[in-house]
Amino acid sequence: MYFGNVIHQVLDRAHIHYKRTLFETGNGEVPSDLDLFGYFRSVEKGLFARSISPFSRGPSGKLEEKDNADLCSATYDTLSERIGNERASAFVKIRLFNSIYGKDLYPKIVDTECRLDVAEKDYSITGVVDVLKHDELDNIEIWDYKSYKSSDFDNNSPFARDAILQMQVYCRTYELRTGIKPSMGVIVCIGDLDPKLPLKKQSGKVMHNVDKISTDDFEIAINEFRKTIEDIRKSSIDRLWKESESPDDQTCDACPIRWSCRTKEYPRRFP
């Protein structure tokens, strides 16, 4: 919960920063490390107020605004000592993404946090697209930030399969709503950014393109959602919930009952 929320929200503020400076000065500016850390801390405060926290907030306790200048460009190891591993990893990944892609991406963004809905007979499916952007030919692309690694798509993991189905629904739904067919869906694999490596040693993979979007793809994806919804409805009526045979690590990390799970032992950790 914490990791995905903080990355999505800070990158959204980075996009807004570019648009604001473009409006004010005529020249859009990519946020500096100091700007980013300020947005990071602001987003964190909102998440913490809603009881959305990382496993550990780190040994340093509360940070003051005066700490921002020292920490905004610090290495992962230095940040970890102050704010804990999970928070340090999230911020350094945001900083890397901003440094590598901000200059080319931000000027091409049309909209962020764009809501799309699919209305079915008994329910509706709602999703929020992270980024709508123009490509080089002024066509629309849909970008979605994920914590996955590109190797998940090479190995056809369940995460990758679900992400592709989701992107197919997004692209077709956007076309039905606007009459404009996206040229491509791009799944941004934030997990490929290694917070322990310097900028020049990053792999450069990060993007997985979903470039074959058809009506058939959309129907396959929607049918998958329908099946899941029917399974949930039946389990709710019968009050019999099928346990996953082998939950993946990311699912377990986000699960509120991970330490009392009957299906898979989850290692204890501090705090």
RAPEDA-V632594 format. One record per residue. N is the residue number from 1. RES is the residue in one small letter. PSI is psi in degrees with one decimal (NA if undefined). OMEGA is omega as a letter, one per 40 degrees, with the letter a starting at -180 (999 if undefined). Layout:
# RAPEDA-V632594
n=N res=RES psi=PSI omega=OMEGA
n=N res=RES psi=PSI omega=OMEGA
This chain:
# RAPEDA-V632594
n=1 res=m psi=-52.2 omega=a
n=2 res=y psi=-50.6 omega=a
n=3 res=f psi=-52.0 omega=a
n=4 res=g psi=-41.8 omega=a
n=5 res=n psi=-45.9 omega=a
n=6 res=v psi=-37.5 omega=i
n=7 res=i psi=-48.2 omega=a
n=8 res=h psi=-46.3 omega=a
n=9 res=q psi=-37.7 omega=i
n=10 res=v psi=-41.0 omega=i
n=11 res=l psi=-34.2 omega=i
n=12 res=d psi=-39.8 omega=i
n=13 res=r psi=-32.2 omega=i
n=14 res=a psi=-41.1 omega=i
n=15 res=h psi=-45.0 omega=a
n=16 res=i psi=-38.6 omega=i
n=17 res=h psi=-45.7 omega=a
n=18 res=y psi=-46.0 omega=a
n=19 res=k psi=-38.6 omega=a
n=20 res=r psi=-45.5 omega=a
n=21 res=t psi=-30.4 omega=i
n=22 res=l psi=-41.8 omega=i
n=23 res=f psi=-39.9 omega=a
n=24 res=e psi=-36.5 omega=a
n=25 res=t psi=-12.8 omega=a
n=26 res=g psi=-7.2 omega=i
n=27 res=n psi=109.1 omega=i
n=28 res=g psi=140.5 omega=a
n=29 res=e psi=133.6 omega=i
n=30 res=v psi=133.7 omega=a
n=31 res=p psi=141.6 omega=i
n=32 res=s psi=169.9 omega=i
n=33 res=d psi=-37.9 omega=i
n=34 res=l psi=-41.9 omega=i
n=35 res=d psi=-48.2 omega=a
n=36 res=l psi=-42.7 omega=a
n=37 res=f psi=-34.5 omega=i
n=38 res=g psi=-43.1 omega=i
n=39 res=y psi=-40.6 omega=i
n=40 res=f psi=-47.8 omega=a
n=41 res=r psi=-37.7 omega=i
n=42 res=s psi=-44.4 omega=i
n=43 res=v psi=-43.6 omega=i
n=44 res=e psi=-43.6 omega=a
n=45 res=k psi=-41.1 omega=i
n=46 res=g psi=-40.8 omega=i
n=47 res=l psi=-43.7 omega=a
n=48 res=f psi=-35.9 omega=i
n=49 res=a psi=-23.7 omega=i
n=50 res=r psi=13.8 omega=i
n=51 res=s psi=30.2 omega=i
n=52 res=i psi=105.1 omega=a
n=53 res=s psi=158.2 omega=i
n=54 res=p psi=175.1 omega=i
n=55 res=f psi=-39.8 omega=a
n=56 res=s psi=138.6 omega=i
n=57 res=r psi=3.1 omega=i
n=58 res=g psi=165.2 omega=a
n=59 res=p psi=-13.4 omega=a
n=60 res=s psi=-11.4 omega=a
n=61 res=g psi=-144.9 omega=a
n=62 res=k psi=135.7 omega=i
n=63 res=l psi=145.1 omega=i
n=64 res=e psi=158.5 omega=a
n=65 res=e psi=-31.0 omega=a
n=66 res=k psi=-18.4 omega=i
n=67 res=d psi=-19.0 omega=a
n=68 res=n psi=-44.2 omega=a
n=69 res=a psi=-34.9 omega=a
n=70 res=d psi=-33.1 omega=a
n=71 res=l psi=-21.4 omega=a
n=72 res=c psi=-30.4 omega=a
n=73 res=s psi=13.1 omega=a
n=74 res=a psi=157.2 omega=i
n=75 res=t psi=165.8 omega=i
n=76 res=y psi=-44.5 omega=a
n=77 res=d psi=-43.2 omega=i
n=78 res=t psi=-43.9 omega=i
n=79 res=l psi=-41.0 omega=a
n=80 res=s psi=-38.4 omega=a
n=81 res=e psi=-27.1 omega=a
n=82 res=r psi=-43.0 omega=a
n=83 res=i psi=4.1 omega=i
n=84 res=g psi=157.8 omega=a
n=85 res=n psi=-44.9 omega=a
n=86 res=e psi=-43.0 omega=i
n=87 res=r psi=-41.5 omega=i
n=88 res=a psi=-43.0 omega=i
n=89 res=s psi=-45.2 omega=a
n=90 res=a psi=-48.9 omega=a
n=91 res=f psi=-42.4 omega=a
n=92 res=v psi=-36.7 omega=i
n=93 res=k psi=-41.3 omega=i
n=94 res=i psi=-45.2 omega=a
n=95 res=r psi=-41.4 omega=i
n=96 res=l psi=-46.3 omega=a
n=97 res=f psi=-45.1 omega=a
n=98 res=n psi=-41.9 omega=a
n=99 res=s psi=-39.8 omega=a
n=100 res=i psi=-43.8 omega=a
n=101 res=y psi=-16.6 omega=a
n=102 res=g psi=-46.2 omega=a
n=103 res=k psi=-39.5 omega=a
n=104 res=d psi=-33.8 omega=a
n=105 res=l psi=-51.0 omega=a
n=106 res=y psi=-40.6 omega=i
n=107 res=p psi=-20.4 omega=a
n=108 res=k psi=-1.5 omega=a
n=109 res=i psi=131.1 omega=i
n=110 res=v psi=-42.3 omega=a
n=111 res=d psi=156.2 omega=i
n=112 res=t psi=158.6 omega=i
n=113 res=e psi=50.7 omega=a
n=114 res=c psi=121.4 omega=a
n=115 res=r psi=134.5 omega=i
n=116 res=l psi=139.3 omega=a
n=117 res=d psi=142.5 omega=i
n=118 res=v psi=117.6 omega=a
n=119 res=a psi=121.0 omega=i
n=120 res=e psi=178.5 omega=a
n=121 res=k psi=-47.2 omega=a
n=122 res=d psi=-0.6 omega=a
n=123 res=y psi=171.5 omega=i
n=124 res=s psi=151.0 omega=i
n=125 res=i psi=124.4 omega=a
n=126 res=t psi=133.6 omega=i
n=127 res=g psi=158.3 omega=i
n=128 res=v psi=115.6 omega=i
n=129 res=v psi=130.8 omega=a
n=130 res=d psi=-46.4 omega=a
n=131 res=v psi=133.3 omega=i
n=132 res=l psi=128.3 omega=a
n=133 res=k psi=158.9 omega=i
n=134 res=h psi=143.7 omega=i
n=135 res=d psi=-169.6 omega=a
n=136 res=e psi=-23.5 omega=a
n=137 res=l psi=13.3 omega=i
n=138 res=d psi=15.1 omega=i
n=139 res=n psi=165.2 omega=a
n=140 res=i psi=133.0 omega=i
n=141 res=e psi=147.9 omega=i
n=142 res=i psi=125.5 omega=i
n=143 res=w psi=139.5 omega=i
n=144 res=d psi=124.7 omega=i
n=145 res=y psi=129.1 omega=i
n=146 res=k psi=152.9 omega=i
n=147 res=s psi=3.6 omega=a
n=148 res=y psi=171.1 omega=i
n=149 res=k psi=154.6 omega=a
n=150 res=s psi=-25.3 omega=i
n=151 res=s psi=-24.3 omega=i
n=152 res=d psi=-34.6 omega=a
n=153 res=f psi=-33.2 omega=i
n=154 res=d psi=-35.0 omega=a
n=155 res=n psi=1.0 omega=i
n=156 res=n psi=47.9 omega=a
n=157 res=s psi=160.9 omega=i
n=158 res=p psi=-36.4 omega=i
n=159 res=f psi=-46.6 omega=a
n=160 res=a psi=-43.3 omega=a
n=161 res=r psi=-45.0 omega=i
n=162 res=d psi=-39.4 omega=a
n=163 res=a psi=-38.7 omega=i
n=164 res=i psi=-42.9 omega=i
n=165 res=l psi=-43.1 omega=i
n=166 res=q psi=-43.6 omega=i
n=167 res=m psi=-37.0 omega=i
n=168 res=q psi=-38.8 omega=i
n=169 res=v psi=-45.0 omega=i
n=170 res=y psi=-49.5 omega=a
n=171 res=c psi=-45.6 omega=a
n=172 res=r psi=-38.6 omega=i
n=173 res=t psi=-41.0 omega=i
n=174 res=y psi=-40.3 omega=i
n=175 res=e psi=-43.7 omega=a
n=176 res=l psi=-35.0 omega=a
n=177 res=r psi=-35.9 omega=a
n=178 res=t psi=-17.3 omega=a
n=179 res=g psi=4.2 omega=a
n=180 res=i psi=123.9 omega=a
n=181 res=k psi=120.5 omega=i
n=182 res=p psi=141.6 omega=i
n=183 res=s psi=-23.5 omega=a
n=184 res=m psi=151.6 omega=i
n=185 res=g psi=136.7 omega=a
n=186 res=v psi=118.4 omega=i
n=187 res=i psi=115.6 omega=a
n=188 res=v psi=113.5 omega=a
n=189 res=c psi=86.6 omega=a
n=190 res=i psi=-26.6 omega=i
n=191 res=g psi=-19.9 omega=i
n=192 res=d psi=-15.6 omega=i
n=193 res=l psi=117.4 omega=a
n=194 res=d psi=110.6 omega=a
n=195 res=p psi=-16.6 omega=a
n=196 res=k psi=-9.1 omega=a
n=197 res=l psi=145.9 omega=i
n=198 res=p psi=165.7 omega=a
n=199 res=l psi=-44.8 omega=a
n=200 res=k psi=-15.7 omega=a
n=201 res=k psi=9.4 omega=i
n=202 res=q psi=147.6 omega=a
n=203 res=s psi=-31.0 omega=a
n=204 res=g psi=6.1 omega=a
n=205 res=k psi=-86.4 omega=i
n=206 res=v psi=-45.9 omega=a
n=207 res=m psi=136.4 omega=i
n=208 res=h psi=119.0 omega=a
n=209 res=n psi=134.5 omega=i
n=210 res=v psi=92.9 omega=a
n=211 res=d psi=3.5 omega=i
n=212 res=k psi=88.2 omega=a
n=213 res=i psi=119.3 omega=a
n=214 res=s psi=169.7 omega=i
n=215 res=t psi=-38.1 omega=i
n=216 res=d psi=-42.1 omega=i
n=217 res=d psi=-43.1 omega=a
n=218 res=f psi=-44.6 omega=a
n=219 res=e psi=-38.2 omega=i
n=220 res=i psi=-45.5 omega=a
n=221 res=a psi=-45.8 omega=a
n=222 res=i psi=-39.2 omega=i
n=223 res=n psi=-34.6 omega=i
n=224 res=e psi=-43.3 omega=i
n=225 res=f psi=-42.7 omega=i
n=226 res=r psi=-44.4 omega=a
n=227 res=k psi=-43.4 omega=i
n=228 res=t psi=-43.5 omega=a
n=229 res=i psi=-41.0 omega=i
n=230 res=e psi=-37.7 omega=i
n=231 res=d psi=-42.6 omega=i
n=232 res=i psi=-44.3 omega=a
n=233 res=r psi=-44.8 omega=a
n=234 res=k psi=-43.3 omega=i
n=235 res=s psi=-36.2 omega=i
n=236 res=s psi=-41.6 omega=i
n=237 res=i psi=-45.6 omega=a
n=238 res=d psi=-15.0 omega=a
n=239 res=r psi=37.2 omega=i
n=240 res=l psi=111.5 omega=a
n=241 res=w psi=122.0 omega=a
n=242 res=k psi=126.9 omega=i
n=243 res=e psi=143.8 omega=i
n=244 res=s psi=137.3 omega=a
n=245 res=e psi=-33.5 omega=a
n=246 res=s psi=81.6 omega=i
n=247 res=p psi=142.0 omega=i
n=248 res=d psi=166.6 omega=a
n=249 res=d psi=-39.1 omega=a
n=250 res=q psi=-36.9 omega=i
n=251 res=t psi=-43.4 omega=i
n=252 res=c psi=-39.9 omega=a
n=253 res=d psi=-32.8 omega=a
n=254 res=a psi=-5.7 omega=a
n=255 res=c psi=130.4 omega=a
n=256 res=p psi=-15.1 omega=i
n=257 res=i psi=27.3 omega=a
n=258 res=r psi=-30.6 omega=a
n=259 res=w psi=-5.2 omega=i
n=260 res=s psi=23.4 omega=a
n=261 res=c psi=137.5 omega=i
n=262 res=r psi=-11.7 omega=a
n=263 res=t psi=-39.6 omega=a
n=264 res=k psi=131.1 omega=i
n=265 res=e psi=128.7 omega=a
n=266 res=y psi=126.4 omega=a
n=267 res=p psi=138.1 omega=i
n=268 res=r psi=145.4 omega=i
n=269 res=r psi=160.2 omega=i
n=270 res=f psi=137.5 omega=e
n=271 res=p psi=NA omega=999
